[in-house]
């Protein structure tokens, strides 16, 4: 199972390196990593997607807390969250299929950010599932390049679980 881990750290040189080193020494993989300033000056939020069972994640959490500069570690996998990712996607586009690609981009609320003679570059923002879906749909045109950020996530103060709501909506439809 993939877990989303949110880590608050002091914003100091070498913190990310120590965390990456911890994962490497333990033989754990990080599938996605995003780092940026948090709400408080001098604090950064690291959001990681890590494969493993609950026992492995509990062990990682304990190890992370042993590192200097780590303030808070949360496994937010089962917590209602707002999750987003950014992807830039360069797709082959000829004059015959360009309008179809733009129409598909519109359906996914993607923006065309560059137009070239033989390609279009799209900007896609959304949950990780949306990223997978648009890649699958555009695959038939030929993908030239893909660049993705890691997943970022914040817990929902409202406590509303959108995955639960999506499953209810699917049952009703």
N, C-alpha and C positions, 0 to 999 in steps of 0.2 A: 504494500500500500504506500502511496505517496503522502507525505506529511508536509504541511506548510508550517514553518517555524519562523516566528518573529522575534528578533533579538535586538534589544536596546543596548548600545555600547557608548562609552565615552569616545568622543571624536578625537582620537589621537593616532599618530603614525604607528603603523604596524599591527593594529588591532585586527584588521581583516586578514592579514598574513598569518597571525597566530590562530585565528579561527580556521582558516583553510588548512593550516598545518595540522591542527587537531583532527580534522576530518581525514586528511591524507594518512596520518599515522595509524588511525583506527581502521583504515581501508573503506571508509564510507564515501559514497559519491554524492555530489551536490548537482542536482539536475537543473536547477535554476537559482540565480543569485541576483539580488538587486539591493543596492546600498544608496542611501541618501540621507540628508539632514532630517532630523525628527522635529517635533514641535518645540522642543526646548533647545536653546543655544548650547552648542558643545556636545550634543547628543546625536547619534546617528541611529537609524533603523536599518537593520539587515533583514531582508525577507528571503528565506531559502525554501526550496522544495527538495525534500530528501526522501529517497525510498527506504522503507524499513517497517518492521512491525512495532507495536507499542513498546515492547521491551527495549528495542534498539534506540528508539527515540527518547525514552526515559533515561537511558544510559548516556546518550549524547547531551541531553539537557544537563545532567549532573556534571559532565565534563566541561561543558560551556561555562557553568557557574564558577568553576575552579579558575578560569582564566581571569587575569587582571583586566579591568576595564569593561567587563560584561556586567550590565546592571539588571537586566530582566530577560528571561527566556520564556516564550509561550508557544505551545503547540496549538495553533488555531485551526487545525484541520476540521474539527467537528463543531467549531464555533461559527455562528452566522457572521459572514464577512462580506465586504465589498472587495472583489478581486478584479484586477485589471492587468493587461499586458499591452505592449505596443509592438507592432510588427511593420516593417517596411518590406514590400514584396514587389520584385521586378518580374513582370510576366511578358512573354512574347505577345506582340500585338501588331497584326497587319491591318491594312485598310479594310479587309473583309470581316475581321472578327473584333475590331476595336470597339464598336458600339455594344456588342454583346458583353464584352469584358466590363465596360463602364456601367452597363445595366446591372450586372452581377455585383459589382463594387457598391453600387447604390443600395442594393438589397441588404448588403452587410454593413451599410453606413460607413464604408471605406471612402477615403478621399484620394483622388488622383493628385499626386504631388510632383510628377514629372512625366512629360510626354516626349517620346523620341520617335524616330521614324519606324523602328521595329519593336518598340517596347513601351509599356506603361509602368510607372512605379506607383504603388498604392500605399497609403498609410492606413493601418487598421488598428483600432483601439477597442478593447473589450475583454471579456473573460477568456480564459485559455481554450475553452471549448469552441468559441467563435473563431479563434485562430486556426484550429485544426479544420474546422468546417470550410472556411474560405480557401485554405490551401487545397483541400480535396476538390472543391468545385473548379478552381482555376488550373489545376494540374494538367488538364487536357490541352491547354494552350501552350504549355511549356514554361516552367519556372526558371528564370535565369539566376536570381539571387534572392535570398531571404535573410533578414536580420531581425532578431527578436530580443526584446528586453526580457529580463526575468519577471516573474509574477510579483506584483506588489499587492498587499492586502491590509485592510484595517477591519477590526471587528465592528459589527453593527451595534451601535448603542441601543437601537430600537429592539434588537433581539430578533428581528424578522429574518427567518431562514428562507432565502429566495429559492433554494433548491427544493424545499418542501412545497413552496407555492407553485413552482414549475411542475412538480409531479402532480399536484392537485389539478392544475390547469390541463395537463395532458389527459387525465382521467375524465374530465368534464367534456373535452373536445371529441 
